[in-house]
């Protein structure tokens, strides 16, 4: 990774990023060699990415032909606008974010208890209140859908939180975001390591 200051290597932090997002992007290789990227609802469970889909389609055709895939998740935090550097022009616009890139292999999970367990984890990830009827292996809907598992071979992650900037500049950015008050700004302030209510 070129920008080592942004690298996230702690497995717990990587898991936290994967747990915080709900949509990822699956990259497969098309029949003509062209990359094909699909957004999917997913869950990270038991060390793998799981998503469900229709029983037929381009991404499944691609996986059957070439199981090596790439899976990407990002969490945009806040966009640092030109108002923070009014004298420096548009070259100093900046996005704060978290992201994870997984290179691995994809395979269809066969019907059975493991498929049902992963589908329950998927539903729970998107319905955090837990108010849903559990999926069981004998449910027609469970057998009708296709569940894909992406098994990681390598995982890299980044968080751009201005780690290479002086603390005074990071605090100034946090105060600017707090005053600006756009959606996501308070979350970005907290990610920078500051209490939005105390700066």
N, C-alpha and C positions, 0 to 999 in steps of 0.2 A: 504494500500500500504506500503510495507516494506521500500522502500527508499523514505521517505517523501520529501527529498530535491529535488527529481526529479518530484514530482507530479505537474500536471497542473490542477488547479481548476477553473480558470477564464473561464466562458463560451465563452467569445470573443476569447480567445486564442485557445480553443478547436475547435471552429468554423473555425478559421483561418487554423488550421492543416487540418481539413476535406475539406476545400476549396482549399488547395494547392495541395492535392493529387488527382489522377484521377482513381486509381485502389485500390480496397479494397478486402478483403478476407472474404467470407461468410462461416461460419461453421454451418452445419446442422447435424442432427442425422440420420444415415442410418437405413434401416429396421432391420438390425441385431445389432443395437446399436453402430456401429462404427462411429466416427466422419467423416464427409465428407466436405472438404474445397475446395471452388471454387473461383478463382479470377474473379472479375467482374468490369466493368466500372460502375461508380456510380456518383450520385450527392447528396449532402446534401442540402435539401430544405425544408422549412416549418417545421424544426425540425426533419425531418425523412431522412432516406437513401432510395434512389430510384435507381433501376437498371432494365434494360430490358433483356429479354432472349427469347429463343424459347418457343413455347406453350407447349412443353412437355420435360421432362428430369428428371434426378435423383434429382436435388435440389428441383424442384417443387413437386415431389413425397414426398420427405422428409418433406417439409414445410406443405403439406396437412396433413401428418400424425402427425407431431410435429412442431407447429409454433414457438416454442422457438428457437432462433438462437443467434449466436454471430457474430459480424462483426468487423473486425480489419483493421486499416489503419496505415501504417508507412511511414515515410520520412527519409531515411538514409541521413546523412549530410556528414560526413567525417570519415574515419577510421584512428585512431591514430596508426601509425605503430611502429615497434620496433626501428626505427631510432631516435625516440624522447627519448627513454630510452635505449640506446645501452648497458648499463651495467646491465640491470635488466631482460633481457630475454623476452620470449614470454608471460609471465604471465601478463605483463602490456599493452598488446594490448587492444585497446579500440575503441568502435564505438559511435559516437555522432549521435543522432537521435531524432525525434518526433514520438509519436505513440498515437493512440486512440483505445480503446476497448469498443464496444457497446454491451450490452446484451439487447435483446428485442424480439419482436414478428414480424413475417413476414406474409404478406398477399398479395394476388394478387389484384391489383387495377382494378376495373371494367371499361369498356369502358365509355367514356364521357369526359366532359371538364377538370376534375381534372387529368385524365390520360394524356390528351394532354398537359396540362400545365406542368406536371412533365417531360414529354418527351422533351418539349421545354427547360426546365431548364437543363436537361441532355445534350442535344445537345449544349446548350450555354456554359456549363462547359467544354466541349471538343473542342468547336469551339469558342474561346473567341473573335474572330473578329466580330462575329454576322452576318456573311454573309451566311445565310442559310434560306431556305423557312420554315416558321413556320409550325409546326405540327398542324393539326386540327382534331377534333374528327371523322369527316367523311372520313378521308383518309384511304384507304384500308390497308396501311402499319401500321397505328396507331392501327387499329383493329386486325391486324394479329399478332403483337408482344404481349408479355406478360410483364406487368410492375409489379414489386414487390416493396412493401413498407416495410421497416424495421422500426418499431416504437420503439424508445429506452425506456427501462425500467431503465437501469442504464448506466452511461457513466463514464469511467475513462481514464485519459490521463497522459502521461509522456513526458518530454523532458530531455534527458541526455545531459547537456551542462556543465558538470563539476562544478555544482553549489556548491558542497561540498569541492571544492579545493580553496586554497588561490588565491587571485587576481593575484599575481605575476606568479603563475603556469599557470593560465588560459591565461594570456598574452603571456607567453612563448609558450604555445600550439598554440595560434593564430598566432604568428610569424613563428612558425615551419610550420604550414599549408600554410601560405602565401608564404613562400619560396619554399615549396614543389610544389605547383601549380597544383595539380591534379584536375580533374573535381569535382566540389562540394566543394573544399577547401575554396574558397572565400565566398561562401554561409555559410559555417560553421563558418568562422571567424565573419561574421556579426551576426549570431545567438548567438555566444558567447558574443556579445555586443561590438565588436570592429570594427572600420572602416578599411577595408582592404587596403585603400589607405593612411592611416595615421599611421600605426603601423610599 
